[in-house]
Amino acid sequence: MPNLIDFMERATSGPIVVEEDFNLKRLIPNTRKIVKEFNLEYDPDNLVPSDDDLADRLFEAAIEFAVSTGVYCDDTNRVIEFEREEIINALRNLPGGAHFGEGRERRKFVPRKPDDSRSPWCHVGTGIVASSEDIALAQVEGYGRIPQANSISIPAFNRIREMQVIGGSPLEIHAAVRAVQAGRKALTNAGRPGLPIMNLISSATTSVGTIAGSHPAFSLRHSDGWLIDFLAEMKVNFETLNRLAFVQLTGGNVGATALPILGGFSGGPAGTALVMTAYYLLGVLLFQGTYQLTCPVHFRFGCTTTRDCLWVLSVVGRATSRNVNFPDIALGYAAAGPQTKMYFYEAAAFVISSVASGYGGVQTVHPAKAVMEDGVTPLEAQFCAELTHNISSTKADRANELVKLLLEKYEDQVAIAPQGKRYQECYDLISGKPADEYRKLFEEVKDELVGLGIPMQ
């Protein structure tokens, strides 16, 4: 199996192409051609497909797409190309899971299949910016107290002494280190110091920040996970590859990360599903990932809970879980923010779609498109974790019915979704408990979902 040095050789000797030509002469034409050739069609009434033939066609199409398109390296203006047999061999030799965490929190994260009754891995929390260390500590301690939590994400810091963090500066290094230290301290306060952090390093915008913040003196462990992102669409740069080289050389777990844009270079739902599936193949071969973190993001609305995005999420989950023995985490973005009923409707639609489609893990659905500072609380994480476990035995056909019922409650509001409230407006900063108003809303929504036939208890 080729390693990163082999791929760097291709990045410096592959076909020279300007980025515009890669987009217009490779990426877009190949997407359209292969979607048509493999008869990949979006069905707005079948949002959680149970069609195995469609799933397998999508998987085969993704192999052809990855081979014919390659990955563009921004820094060399060359295409990294792949052979079909390389992809097949890489998939064939996957270990089928990996261990994360320490002590009594150590668990094996394994893949699932469609309609699998086993409970998925629960990854709780977000990398949404926290305005202060106190709020970050409170958020993460709340995540650690969720019994179903298998791993967590820590918030990002974007200020040091009220100075805005500048990428590549000493401020970024300080922000990266402090975020990690705060996360580990909060988990100790929650009584679960062994829980793995799997969104490293959330405060780093450059490879320098990632490398500096990963020093073991700051309490990171090999049993944590580092996210390495593809650039949209089908692109990498040296910053990406530098992070990758460091994590690989130090024996860390690579979380291959790809969030394709529905309505971007990949086009509509079918094209986005094709590209999203191809990222799995490249996450295994190029990034040599331990796990995959993925979701589609709507170009116009910035969320994952629209009808077409949910179809993409589901069909890709079915295609990859049937054909790739690779643990993955489904990540979602809701349009609505904390302390709104709409958030819970969106989160429920996302979680149900993900679990029934075979994703190995589900992450807390991020409120308010993940753009509002302090815009997340542990109650959203608790909701997602509880539902993930309660819905685990639901089959795709039933999941499809439930998701359509939920869409009726919020679909026409996506463009004008309520922003919701920040952590300090929803929670008591001293006790770390949700306000009575939010707790009441939470229980009301759970009762409402039970009335729809969604198991919440």
Secondary structure per residue as TSV (DSSP state, phi and psi in degrees):
chain	resnum	aa	ss	phi	psi
A	1	M	-	360.0	130.1
A	2	P	-	-61.4	150.3
A	3	N	-	-110.8	-174.6
A	4	L	H	-63.0	-35.1
A	5	I	H	-63.8	-39.5
A	6	D	H	-61.3	-41.7
A	7	F	H	-72.5	-30.6
A	8	M	H	-65.6	-35.2
A	9	E	H	-61.5	-41.3
A	10	R	H	-68.3	-34.8
A	11	A	H	-67.3	-19.0
A	12	T	H	-109.3	-3.0
A	13	S	H	-133.4	-3.4
A	14	G	S	-71.6	179.3
A	15	P	-	-56.5	132.7
A	16	I	B	-81.7	126.8
A	17	V	-	-145.7	133.2
A	18	V	-	-71.7	152.8
A	19	E	H	-59.1	-39.5
A	20	E	H	-61.6	-39.8
A	21	D	H	-69.0	-35.6
A	22	F	I	-59.7	-44.0
A	23	N	I	-67.0	-47.1
A	24	L	I	-87.9	-23.2
A	25	K	I	-111.7	-13.1
A	26	R	I	-118.8	-63.9
A	27	L	I	-61.1	-57.6
A	28	I	H	-68.4	-48.5
A	29	P	H	-61.9	-40.0
A	30	N	H	-64.7	-39.7
A	31	T	H	-59.6	-50.8
A	32	R	H	-63.5	-43.3
A	33	K	H	-63.2	-46.3
A	34	I	H	-74.4	-35.5
A	35	V	H	-57.3	-43.7
A	36	K	H	-70.4	-44.2
A	37	E	H	-61.5	-37.3
A	38	F	T	-98.5	7.4
A	39	N	T	54.1	54.0
A	40	L	-	-93.1	113.4
A	41	E	-	-128.1	136.8
A	42	Y	-	-78.5	131.4
A	43	D	-	-118.3	103.4
A	44	P	T	-67.8	-11.6
A	45	D	T	-98.4	-8.8
A	46	N	-	-123.3	75.9
A	47	L	S	-79.1	-22.7
A	48	V	S	-121.8	80.8
A	49	P	-	-65.1	142.7
A	50	S	-	-107.8	11.7
A	51	D	-	-80.8	102.1
A	52	D	H	-69.7	-31.5
A	53	D	H	-64.4	-42.9
A	54	L	H	-60.3	-44.7
A	55	A	H	-60.9	-43.5
A	56	D	H	-71.9	-33.8
A	57	R	H	-64.1	-41.5
A	58	L	H	-61.1	-42.0
A	59	F	H	-64.0	-46.3
A	60	E	H	-63.6	-38.2
A	61	A	H	-62.7	-37.5
A	62	A	H	-66.5	-36.0
A	63	I	H	-62.7	-47.5
A	64	E	H	-61.5	-39.9
A	65	F	H	-64.2	-45.1
A	66	A	H	-62.3	-39.2
A	67	V	H	-70.8	-41.6
A	68	S	H	-80.1	-21.9
A	69	T	H	-102.5	-45.0
A	70	G	-	74.3	-170.6
A	71	V	E	-124.2	132.9
A	72	Y	E	-88.7	130.9
A	73	C	E	-99.7	112.2
A	74	D	T	-60.0	-35.5
A	75	D	T	-79.5	-19.6
A	76	T	T	-114.7	-7.9
A	77	N	T	55.5	37.6
A	78	R	E	-127.2	159.5
A	79	V	E	-101.1	126.6
A	80	I	E	-83.8	116.9
A	81	E	-	-104.4	156.2
A	82	F	-	-131.9	155.0
A	83	E	-	-106.5	148.5
A	84	R	H	-56.1	-44.1
A	85	E	H	-64.8	-31.7
A	86	E	H	-62.3	-43.6
A	87	I	H	-64.4	-47.6
A	88	I	H	-60.0	-44.5
A	89	N	H	-64.5	-39.9
A	90	A	H	-63.3	-42.4
A	91	L	H	-67.0	-37.5
A	92	R	H	-65.6	-29.0
A	93	N	T	-100.5	14.6
A	94	L	-	-66.7	141.2
A	95	P	-	-77.0	-15.6
A	96	G	S	84.4	27.9
A	97	G	-	136.6	172.9
A	98	A	E	-155.7	155.5
A	99	H	E	-91.0	141.1
A	100	F	E	-133.8	152.4
A	101	G	S	89.7	172.8
A	102	E	S	-131.2	156.5
A	103	G	G	59.7	-136.9
A	104	R	G	-72.5	-10.4
A	105	E	G	-92.6	-0.4
A	106	R	-	-71.1	127.9
A	107	R	E	-139.5	157.5
A	108	K	E	-97.3	124.2
A	109	F	E	-91.1	114.6
A	110	V	-	-121.0	156.9
A	111	P	-	-70.0	162.7
A	112	R	-	-123.8	173.9
A	113	K	-	-118.6	164.2
A	114	P	T	-57.5	140.6
A	115	D	T	63.6	19.7
A	116	D	-	-72.3	128.8
A	117	S	-	-82.3	-8.1
A	118	R	S	-69.4	142.9
A	119	S	-	-68.2	133.9
A	120	P	-	-69.7	164.4
A	121	W	E	-66.1	133.0
A	122	C	E	-103.5	111.1
A	123	H	E	-104.6	112.6
A	124	V	E	-109.5	150.9
A	125	G	-	98.9	178.6
A	126	T	-	-144.9	169.4
A	127	G	-	-97.5	17.4
A	128	I	-	-59.3	141.5
A	129	V	E	-62.9	132.6
A	130	A	E	-101.8	137.4
A	131	S	S	-78.6	-14.9
A	132	S	S	-152.2	161.2
A	133	E	H	-65.9	-34.9
A	134	D	H	-61.6	-42.0
A	135	I	H	-69.3	-41.1
A	136	A	H	-59.4	-44.7
A	137	L	H	-60.7	-43.2
A	138	A	H	-66.0	-41.8
A	139	Q	H	-62.3	-49.9
A	140	V	H	-69.6	-37.0
A	141	E	H	-60.8	-39.2
A	142	G	H	-62.6	-39.6
A	143	Y	H	-62.7	-43.1
A	144	G	H	-64.7	-22.7
A	145	R	T	-84.4	-4.0
A	146	I	-	-79.5	116.7
A	147	P	T	-58.8	-34.5
A	148	Q	T	-78.7	-8.2
A	149	A	-	-63.6	126.3
A	150	N	S	-102.2	-24.3
A	151	S	E	-159.7	165.7
A	152	I	E	-135.0	159.9
A	153	S	-	-107.9	144.9
A	154	I	-	-105.8	149.0
A	155	P	-	-66.5	158.9
A	156	A	E	-92.7	150.6
A	157	F	E	-108.3	134.5
A	158	N	-	-120.5	8.2
A	159	R	E	-141.3	143.7
A	160	I	E	-128.3	119.7
A	161	R	T	50.6	43.8
A	162	E	T	67.4	5.3
A	163	M	E	-89.6	133.7
A	164	Q	E	-66.2	132.1
A	165	V	-	-69.6	130.5
A	166	I	-	-107.9	126.4
A	167	G	T	-58.9	134.4
A	168	G	T	84.8	-1.4
A	169	S	S	-101.2	168.6
A	170	P	H	-57.3	-26.8
A	171	L	H	-63.5	-36.7
A	172	E	H	-64.7	-41.1
A	173	I	H	-63.0	-44.2
A	174	H	H	-63.2	-41.1
A	175	A	H	-64.5	-42.3
A	176	A	H	-62.5	-45.3
A	177	V	H	-65.8	-45.4
A	178	R	H	-66.9	-35.1
A	179	A	H	-64.6	-43.5
A	180	V	H	-64.5	-45.9
A	181	Q	H	-63.1	-39.6
A	182	A	H	-65.1	-41.5
A	183	G	H	-61.5	-44.6
A	184	R	H	-68.2	-39.5
A	185	K	H	-62.2	-42.4
A	186	A	H	-64.0	-39.0
A	187	L	H	-67.8	-34.4
A	188	T	H	-64.6	-42.6
A	189	N	H	-61.7	-32.2
A	190	A	T	-79.7	-5.9
A	191	G	T	81.8	16.7
A	192	R	-	-134.8	61.1
A	193	P	T	-64.6	-18.1
A	194	G	T	-84.9	-6.2
A	195	L	-	-60.1	135.6
A	196	P	-	-78.6	145.5
A	197	I	B	-96.3	125.3
A	198	M	-	-125.7	27.4
A	199	N	S	-130.1	40.9
A	200	L	B	-80.5	142.4
A	201	I	-	-110.6	118.7
A	202	S	T	-65.3	-29.1
A	203	S	T	-90.4	-3.1
A	204	A	-	-92.8	126.3
A	205	T	S	-103.4	-8.3
A	206	T	S	-129.2	165.7
A	207	S	H	-65.9	-30.7
A	208	V	H	-60.2	-45.5
A	209	G	H	-63.2	-40.7
A	210	T	H	-62.3	-47.4
A	211	I	H	-65.7	-43.9
A	212	A	H	-65.3	-44.0
A	213	G	H	-71.1	-13.2
A	214	S	T	-90.9	2.3
A	215	H	-	-60.9	135.1
A	216	P	G	-61.2	-18.2
A	217	A	G	-62.6	-19.2
A	218	F	G	-99.5	16.6
A	219	S	T	79.6	17.8
A	220	L	-	-81.2	154.0
A	221	R	-	-132.4	158.4
A	222	H	T	-63.3	-20.2
A	223	S	T	-86.0	5.9
A	224	D	S	-87.0	-175.1
A	225	G	E	-135.8	139.5
A	226	W	E	-111.6	126.0
A	227	L	E	-85.6	127.0
A	228	I	E	-119.6	120.3
A	229	D	E	-99.7	136.1
A	230	F	-	-73.1	153.8
A	231	L	B	-93.2	146.5
A	232	A	T	-80.0	129.5
A	233	E	T	-118.3	136.0
A	234	M	T	61.6	45.1
A	235	K	E	-136.3	154.5
A	236	V	E	-138.2	168.0
A	237	N	-	-139.8	-179.9
A	238	F	H	-66.3	-31.1
A	239	E	H	-59.2	-45.1
A	240	T	H	-61.2	-49.1
A	241	L	H	-70.3	-29.8
A	242	N	H	-65.1	-45.4
A	243	R	H	-57.7	-46.2
A	244	L	H	-60.4	-46.1
A	245	A	H	-59.7	-43.6
A	246	F	H	-63.3	-48.5
A	247	V	H	-65.5	-40.8
A	248	Q	H	-63.0	-45.7
A	249	L	H	-68.1	-27.1
A	250	T	T	-95.9	2.7
A	251	G	T	79.3	21.9
A	252	G	-	-81.1	167.5
A	253	N	E	-88.8	119.8
A	254	V	E	-87.2	122.2
A	255	G	E	-96.2	96.1
A	256	A	E	-65.8	123.5
A	257	T	E	-120.7	129.3
A	258	A	E	-148.8	122.8
A	259	L	-	-122.5	80.9
A	260	P	-	-63.7	148.5
A	261	I	E	-96.3	114.2
A	262	L	E	-74.9	118.4
A	263	G	T	102.0	0.6
A	264	G	T	-96.6	-139.6
A	265	F	T	-61.7	-27.4
A	266	S	T	-82.7	-6.2
A	267	G	-	82.4	-139.3
A	268	G	S	-82.6	-164.0
A	269	P	H	-57.8	-44.1
A	270	A	H	-65.1	-44.0
A	271	G	H	-66.0	-38.1
A	272	T	H	-66.0	-39.6
A	273	A	H	-63.2	-38.9
A	274	L	H	-61.9	-49.5
A	275	V	H	-65.9	-41.1
A	276	M	H	-62.9	-37.4
A	277	T	H	-69.4	-39.1
A	278	A	H	-61.3	-33.9
A	279	Y	H	-61.4	-33.4
A	280	Y	H	-59.5	-46.4
A	281	L	H	-61.0	-41.7
A	282	L	H	-77.8	-26.3
A	283	G	H	-64.2	-33.3
A	284	V	H	-78.7	-48.3
A	285	L	H	-80.8	-55.9
A	286	L	T	-76.9	-47.7
A	287	F	S	-87.4	-14.9
A	288	Q	-	48.9	50.7
A	289	G	-	-70.0	156.0
A	290	T	S	-90.0	-29.6
A	291	Y	E	-154.5	167.7
A	292	Q	E	-118.2	136.3
A	293	L	E	-116.8	126.2
A	294	T	E	-156.7	155.5
A	295	C	-	-175.1	155.6
A	296	P	-	-86.1	148.5
A	297	V	E	-125.3	128.7
A	298	H	E	-72.0	129.0
A	299	F	T	-59.1	-43.1
A	300	R	T	-80.9	-42.8
A	301	F	T	-99.6	-14.8
A	302	G	-	69.7	21.9
A	303	C	-	-133.4	177.0
A	304	T	S	-115.4	4.7
A	305	T	-	-105.6	12.8
A	306	T	S	-74.4	163.8
A	307	R	H	-57.2	-47.5
A	308	D	H	-69.8	-36.2
A	309	C	H	-65.8	-38.7
A	310	L	H	-65.1	-35.8
A	311	W	H	-64.0	-45.7
A	312	V	H	-58.6	-49.8
A	313	L	H	-53.4	-46.8
A	314	S	H	-71.0	-46.3
A	315	V	H	-68.7	-35.1
A	316	V	H	-68.7	-41.1
A	317	G	H	-58.6	-42.6
A	318	R	H	-68.1	-42.5
A	319	A	H	-64.2	-44.8
A	320	T	H	-77.4	-38.9
A	321	S	H	-69.3	-26.5
A	322	R	H	-77.0	-26.2
A	323	N	H	-121.7	-9.8
A	324	V	-	-129.1	124.3
A	325	N	-	-88.5	65.3
A	326	F	-	-136.5	117.3
A	327	P	-	-64.7	138.6
A	328	D	E	-138.5	156.9
A	329	I	E	-122.3	125.1
A	330	A	E	-85.9	125.7
A	331	L	-	-113.4	133.6
A	332	G	-	-127.3	152.5
A	333	Y	B	-119.4	122.6
A	334	A	-	-90.5	151.5
A	335	A	S	-76.0	-37.0
A	336	A	S	-87.6	157.8
A	337	G	-	-101.4	-175.3
A	338	P	S	-60.5	153.3
A	339	Q	S	59.7	41.0
A	340	T	-	-132.5	144.3
A	341	K	H	-64.0	-35.0
A	342	M	H	-60.7	-38.0
A	343	Y	H	-55.3	-47.3
A	344	F	H	-67.4	-34.8
A	345	Y	H	-62.8	-46.0
A	346	E	H	-63.6	-46.2
A	347	A	H	-61.4	-40.8
A	348	A	H	-63.5	-43.0
A	349	A	H	-61.0	-41.4
A	350	F	H	-67.4	-48.1
A	351	V	H	-63.2	-45.2
A	352	I	H	-61.4	-44.2
A	353	S	H	-60.8	-43.8
A	354	S	H	-66.9	-47.7
A	355	V	H	-65.8	-45.6
A	356	A	H	-68.2	-22.6
A	357	S	T	-89.8	-2.9
A	358	G	T	101.4	11.3
A	359	Y	-	-63.9	140.0
A	360	G	S	-72.1	-28.6
A	361	G	E	-144.4	158.4
A	362	V	E	-131.8	132.1
A	363	Q	E	-99.8	153.2
A	364	T	-	-45.9	127.1
A	365	V	-	-67.4	126.6
A	366	H	B	-77.6	125.5
A	367	P	G	-74.0	158.8
A	368	A	G	50.3	39.1
A	369	K	G	60.5	14.8
A	370	A	G	64.6	26.2
A	371	V	-	-113.3	-5.9
A	372	M	S	-95.3	120.7
A	373	E	T	-57.4	133.3
A	374	D	T	62.7	20.5
A	375	G	-	-90.0	45.9
A	376	V	-	-159.5	148.1
A	377	T	-	-135.8	164.3
A	378	P	H	-64.3	-19.4
A	379	L	H	-68.3	-35.3
A	380	E	H	-64.6	-40.3
A	381	A	H	-64.9	-41.4
A	382	Q	H	-61.5	-43.8
A	383	F	H	-58.1	-49.3
A	384	C	H	-64.0	-40.4
A	385	A	H	-67.3	-44.5
A	386	E	H	-61.6	-46.3
A	387	L	H	-66.4	-39.3
A	388	T	H	-55.2	-44.2
A	389	H	H	-73.3	-40.8
A	390	N	H	-71.8	-25.6
A	391	I	T	-96.3	2.3
A	392	S	T	-61.1	-27.0
A	393	S	T	-94.4	5.5
A	394	T	-	-75.2	132.1
A	395	K	-	-83.9	163.5
A	396	A	H	-59.5	-42.7
A	397	D	H	-62.8	-43.9
A	398	R	H	-67.9	-39.9
A	399	A	H	-59.3	-40.2
A	400	N	H	-60.2	-42.6
A	401	E	H	-62.1	-43.9
A	402	L	H	-66.8	-41.1
A	403	V	H	-63.9	-38.8
A	404	K	H	-67.3	-35.8
A	405	L	H	-62.6	-40.7
A	406	L	H	-68.2	-39.6
A	407	L	H	-59.8	-34.0
A	408	E	H	-60.0	-25.0
A	409	K	H	-85.8	-19.1
A	410	Y	H	-140.1	-11.3
A	411	E	G	-57.2	-39.0
A	412	D	G	-79.8	0.1
A	413	Q	G	-108.2	0.2
A	414	V	G	-58.9	-40.8
A	415	A	G	-71.0	-20.1
A	416	I	G	-127.3	36.5
A	417	A	-	-61.8	141.9
A	418	P	-	-67.8	137.3
A	419	Q	-	-70.4	-27.2
A	420	G	-	79.3	-160.1
A	421	K	-	-122.3	158.0
A	422	R	-	-81.8	165.5
A	423	Y	H	-50.3	-48.3
A	424	Q	H	-69.7	-12.5
A	425	E	H	-92.7	-17.0
A	426	C	H	-103.9	-23.4
A	427	Y	B	-128.0	152.5
A	428	D	-	-81.1	123.5
A	429	L	T	-69.2	-22.7
A	430	I	T	-88.1	-49.3
A	431	S	T	-82.8	-20.9
A	432	G	-	71.3	21.8
A	433	K	-	-111.1	150.5
A	434	P	B	-67.5	149.3
A	435	A	-	-62.6	152.7
A	436	D	H	-55.6	-38.9
A	437	E	H	-62.1	-40.7
A	438	Y	H	-73.2	-41.4
A	439	R	H	-60.4	-40.0
A	440	K	H	-64.4	-43.8
A	441	L	H	-61.3	-42.7
A	442	F	H	-57.6	-47.7
A	443	E	H	-68.2	-36.7
A	444	E	H	-61.7	-44.3
A	445	V	H	-65.8	-42.2
A	446	K	H	-59.4	-43.0
A	447	D	H	-63.6	-39.5
A	448	E	H	-63.9	-41.6
A	449	L	H	-68.8	-36.9
A	450	V	H	-59.8	-38.1
A	451	G	H	-63.4	-25.2
A	452	L	T	-84.3	-6.4
A	453	G	T	96.4	14.6
A	454	I	-	-95.6	119.8
A	455	P	-	-71.4	115.3
A	456	M	-	-120.1	4.2
A	457	Q	-	-139.3	360.0
